[in-house]
């Protein structure tokens, strides 16, 4: 049994590696969307087999499962690391922000197309999107971009810095699984999922900075290292603001040291970029007011209330309601974070594929099949680049229905099954 489980695990790893080699061979994913989707879904099929076997406990008996999972996860990421970021232009804004700071200017001073920054334009300047807007990224993210740029602005090396945080998350998850007395083979649900591999190692998205530091915060709290936890949490929350929603669950296990260190660190980070005109908020406010893409429930609320602002307010209400219910029910940190971040995604006006990565680490501890399915299905959103290769994207109803109807069907079916089990109807 052990030998057959090990062979099955190795078989899935080999198929996954073949799919990532295909992605490397494709080259520019943006200009070859059908080929990209074919290779991605090929990888996700192998991942689905491995995830199903993991949930059934098949790999618990495999003596070499953990080394295979960890080594393969590293190999997958190193393979796609060499792929050029093409499905999103965000990565080139990170490098630009780092270079702006390296030159002695502030990242919030000017938008990329400003004449004051003309001397910084290089071969990657054309790949920066929305050059008319200032950067939307928070202070901790900008500090890290600056640090990365100080070392190198070579795209592959710059992506290595982002990859480090993905590998950090895998190690944090491994330690948390041991602490929770769960088998480390559950790590496969995140470490082998093609979505974070493609979005972080491939496209270099910075969300992993915040996600990894949030889980690191919880690990440090679990180990009673509350001072360090506070520093990690401040960097997490000020790299992307979402972790602020998880603060109550951290405070339950933390102490005044966590509060003090996070507040002091946060003040230092904000003060470093602070100006009286609050220009650091210009970019994020523009993003808040103008951006809308691939939304689901937000679109329904938008149509119902006839505007974006009421839809946002109701989205915030449902997010707060989910947080309150999770807190009142005394759900674990993992389940609560999954509920809250999942609700944010469902009611968000913008749902890029990599946003789904916010729930994936928590599925390691609280598996949810509809969300695992959605982490693969969501890449169909990249069809928008095939439909509008050189023009401004427009809402496409059939594409939204294709993306969301299967997911919501599975989600509602799963909720119904869970509710009937609780009420004793089955």
N, C-alpha and C positions, 0 to 999 in steps of 0.2 A: 504493500500500500504506500509506504514511504517513497519507494523508488518510482512508482507510477505517478505520484503527486509531483515529485521533483521533475520528472520528464515533462509532465503537462505544463508546469510552470516555465521550464526552459523553452518549451515549444511556443508558448505565448510570447515570451521575451524575444525569441528569434523573429517571429512574425512582426512584432512591434518594431524591431530594429530594421527589418526590411522596409517597412512602411516609411520610417524616417529617412532611410537612404533614398527612397523614392522622392521624398519631399526635397532633399538636397539636390537630386538630379533635376527636378522640375525647375529650380532656380527662382525666378521671379514669380512668386505666388499670385501677385496682383494681376498679372497679365495672363495667367493660366488658371483661372478660378476653377473650371471643371476638373482639371487634373489635380489641383490642390484638394478639392473636396473628395475626389476619388481616393487619393492616398490617405487623407485624414480619416475617412469612414472605414477604410481598410484597417487602419491602426485601432480605431475605436471598436471595431468588431472583435479584435484580439483582446483588447482591454476589457470588453464586456464579458468575454469568457473567463478571464482572470478574476474580474470583480465578482462574478457569480460564484466561482469556486471559492473565493475568499469568504463571501457571505455564508456559504454552506460549510465553512470550516475545513475545507479540503486540504489547505496548505499548512494547517496546524501540525499535522503529522510529518510534514516534510522537514527533515533535519537541516537541510541547507537552504531553506526558503528565504530566511532573512538576508544572508549574503547575496543570494541571487537577486532579490528585490532591490537592494541598495546599489549593487554594482550595475545592474541593468538601468536603474533610474539615472545614475550618473552618465552611463554610456548614451542613453537616449538624448539627454540634454546636450552633451558634448557634440553629438552628431548634428543636431539642428542649430547649434550655436553659430555655425558657419553660414547659415542661410541669411541672406540680406533681408532686413525688415522691410516688407513691402505691402503688407495688408493694413498697415497703419503708419501715419507719419509722426506719431507722438514721440517715438524714440529720437528723432532728429531735433525735436524741440528740447528734449532733455540735454542733448549734447550742446545745443545752441546756448541754453541757459547757463550751462557750466562754463562755456567759453566766454560769455559775456561777463561773468563774475571773475573769471581768470584775468580778464583785461582791466579789471578795476572798477567796473560799473555794476550797478545793482540789477538784478534780474527783473525787477518790477518798474524800472525807470522808463523803458521804451518798448514798443512792440518791435518785432524783428525788421519790419520794413522801414523803420525810422531812419532818416539820413544820418543820425548820430551813430548808428551801428553799421554803416555801409562798409567800413574798413574791416569788419569781422566776417563778411560774406565769403564763403568758400564753396567747394563743389557740392556740399550738402544743403546749401541755403535754399535751393529750389525745391527741396523735398519737405521743407517746413510748411505745415498747413496753417491757415488763418493768420497770416503774417500781420494782419491789421490789428490783432488783439494782443494785449500783454499776457504774460504767462499766467495760467490759473493755478499753478502748483504751490502748495503751502511751504512755509519756511524750512521745515526739516528736510523736505524733498530737495529744495534748492541748496541747502547746505551739502547734502550728499552729492548732488550733481556737480557742485563746485569741487568737492574732494575728488570725484572721479576724473573730472577734466584736468585737474592738477597733475594727475598721473598720466593720463592719455585720453585723447579724443579719437583714437582709432576705433571704429565701430565695433569690431570683434572684442577688443580689450574692454571697451566701455560696457558691452553686454556681459562680459565676464563678471564685472562688479555686480550687475543685477542678478546674474546667475548665482552668485555667492549667497544672496538672500534666499533664493529658492532652495538651495542645498541646506542652508541654515534651518529653514522651515521643516524640511524632511527630518533633520536630526532632532529638532524640538519635538516633532510629532512622535518620533521613535521613543524619546524619553518619557513623553506624556503617556503613551500607550503602556509602557512598563509601569509607570506610577499608578495608572488606573487598573493595573492587572489584566490588561487585554493583550492578546497575542499580537506580536509585532507584524505579522503577516497582514493585518488590517491596514498597514501603511500603504499597501498596494493601491488602495482606493484613491489616494492622492498621488503617490509617487509615480504611478504608471499611467495616470489619466493623461490622454494626449492634449487636452486643452491647455493646462498650465505649461506643458512642455513646449507647445507651439507658441503660446502667447508670451511666455517669459524668456525661455532660452532662444526662441526663434525671433519673436517680434520685439523683445526687450521692454515690455511694459513695466512701469514702475510700481504698480499696485502691490507687487510682491514685497516691496520694502515695508509697507505698512502692515500687510497681512502677517509676515514673518515676525515682525517686532511685537505685534499684538499677542501672538501665541507664545513668543519668548517671554513677554510680560507675565503671562499666566503661569508659565513654568517657573519663573523666578519667584512669583508669589507662592506657589506650591512648595518651593524650597526655602521659604521664609526670608528670601533676599529682597525685602520690600524696597530698600533704597535703590538698588539697581533696577528693580521692576518699575519704579516710578520714572526713572530716566528713560527706560525702554518705551514705556507707555507714552511719554511726551513726544518722543520721536515718531512713534507709530501714529498718534493722533494728529500730529502736525506734518506728516507726510501725506496723509489722506484723512479727512475728518471723520470717516465712518466709525473708527474704533471708539469714539466718544460715547457711542450708544452702548458699548459693553462695559462702561465704567462701573455701574452699580455692582456687577458680579465680581469685579476685581476688588472693590472696596470691602465686600463681605469677608474676603479672605486676607485682605491687606491690613494696613494700619496707618497711623498718622504719618509714618515715614514715607509710605507710598504717595500719599497726598502731597506732602511737603516737597518731595523730590520731583514729582511730576509737575507741580505748579512752578517751582523755581526753574526747572529745565525749560518748561514752556515759555515762561516770561523771558528767559535769556534768548531763546530762539526767535521769538516775536520781536523783541527789542532790537536784535541784530539788524532786522530789515525795516524797522518801524520808521515811518515818516508822518508828519502831521496831516498830510492830505490823504492818508490811508491808501496809497497807490497799490499796496500789495493786494488789495481786494478788487481792483479793477477787472482783472482777468477772470476771477472766479465768479464775480457778479455778472459779467457778460455771458459766461457759460451758463449760469443759472437762468438767465432771462431768454437766451436765444436758442439754445441747443435742444433738439428733439430728434430722436432716432430710435426706431425699432421698439417703441413702447407698446405695452399691452393694456393693463388696467388704467394707466394714465390716459391713454387715448379714449377709453370709454368715459372716464370722468370728464375729460376735456369736452367731448361731444355732449355729455349730459348737462354740464354747467355752462358751456359756451365760452370757455376761456382757460388759459394755462394756470393762472394764479389760483382759482378755486380748486383745480385738479391737484396742484401741488399741496395746498393746505389739507385737502382730504387725504392725500398720500402720507403726509406727515402725521395726521391723526391716526391712520391705520397702523403706521409704524410704531407710534407711541402706544397704541392699544396692544399690539403684539408684544412689545417690551413689558407693559404692565401685566399682561396675562402670564407671560413667562416668569416674571418676578413673583407674582402672587402664587403661582403654582410651584414655586421653588424648583424650577427646572435647573439642570446643571448648566454650567458656563457654556459647554459645547452646544447643548440643545437650544439654549436661549440665543446664543449668537447666530446659530443656523436660522432660527425663526425670524430674528430681527433683520439680518442681512438679506434673507430670502424675501421678506416683506418689502424691504427697500427696493430690491430688484423688480418685484412685481408692479410696484407703483411708480417706478422711476420714469421720467420722460426720455431718458437715454439708457439703452441697454446694449452696449457693445459686447461681443462674445466674451472678452476677458473679464467682464464684470462678474460672470458666474463663478470665477475662481474665488470670490469672496466667501462662498458657502462650502467649497470643496474640502478644506482642512477639517471642518467640523463634521462632515459626513464620515470621516474616519471613525469617529466616536458615536455618531448617531446616524447610521446609514439610512438613506432615503432613495428608493429606486427611481421615482419620477425625476428628482433633481440630478441623479447620476445620468439618467438618459438625456436630460436637457443639456448637460455639460458637453455632450457630443452633438446633439441636434442643433444647438444654437449657432454653430458655424455656418449654417445656411444663410445667416444674415449677411455673409460676405458676397452673396449673389447680387447684392446692391451694386457692388463694384463692377460686375459684369453688365448690369442693366444701365448703369450710368458711369462709364469709364472716364469720361472727360468733362462731365457736367455736374452741377449741384444735385445731390441726391434728393429724390422726391419720394413721398410715402407710397408704398406699393401694397395694396390691401391683400392681394393673393399671397404675397410673400409672408406677410405677418400671420395670415391664417395658417400657412404651411408650417411656420415656425412654432406657433403657440397652441394651435388646436390639439395636436397629439400630447403636448406637455400638460395642458390643463385637463384633458381627459384622464391621463394617468394620475395627475395630482388629486383630482376629485374622486376618482375610483379608490385611490389609496386612503384618502381621508374617510370615505364611506366604510371601507373595510375595517379601518382602525376603530371607528365609532361603533360599528356593529359588534366587534369583538368586546369592547368595553361594556356595552349594554347587555351582553350575553345573548344576542340574537343569533350568533353562529357558534 
